[in-house]
Amino acid sequence: MKNETKWEDLPIMLSPIQAGKILRLNPEMVRTLAKAKAIPAIRPTSKFLIPRDALKEWIEKNSQVVE
């Protein structure tokens, strides 16, 4: 894919919009998953933030190769 961003170049804390682009989900689904504790997230205010490195670990841990 063109214009791929390296993980290290992403912000340490991702918004639901940014995480949604990575996961190819809409931001509302990211919020729903975060609220259900299905993905790593913190909520220091009324908004969810998704730690970049925790999201990467979660993706690696929960990914399966489809054959």
N, C-alpha and C positions, 0 to 999 in steps of 0.2 A: 504494500500500500504506500502511496505517496504521502508525504508530509507527516510521517509517524513521529510522535514525540517520545523521547526517552523518559522512562519513569523518573529518573533523577531530575529532569527538567520540569516536572509537574510540581505544583505547590505542595507543601507538606500536608496541608489540610484541604480537602476537596469539597466543593459545594455539591449538592445533589445534581445540579446541572452538569458539572464537570465529571462526576462519577457516572452519571447516566450516559455520557458520551463514551466513556471507557467501556461500560457494560452493555452499551447499545439498548438502554432502557430510558423511558421518559422520566423526568425528574420526580414526578409524583409517585411512580413505582419505587424509585430509590428511597423516597421518604417513607413509603409504606414498609419496605423491607427493613429500613433502619429502625422504625418504630417497633416492629415485630422482633427486633434484635436478630434478624436473619443475615444481616451484613454488619461489619464493624462500623460503629458510628458513635459520636459523642454529641451531646446537646447542651453546650455551655449557656446558651440563651434559648430563645424560642425556635432557633434554627438548627438543623442537623449539620454536622461536619463529619466528613469521612476521612480518617487518616490514610494518607497515600500508601504507606508501607504496609499497614494492616490490610488494606484492600487488596494489595498485590499478593500478600500471603494467603488471604481468603480465596482469591481466584485460583492460585496454584493448588491449594488444598482441596478445593471443591470442583476442580475441572476434571472432566473425563474425556478421553479420546473416543470419538464416535467412529466406528468402523462400518 
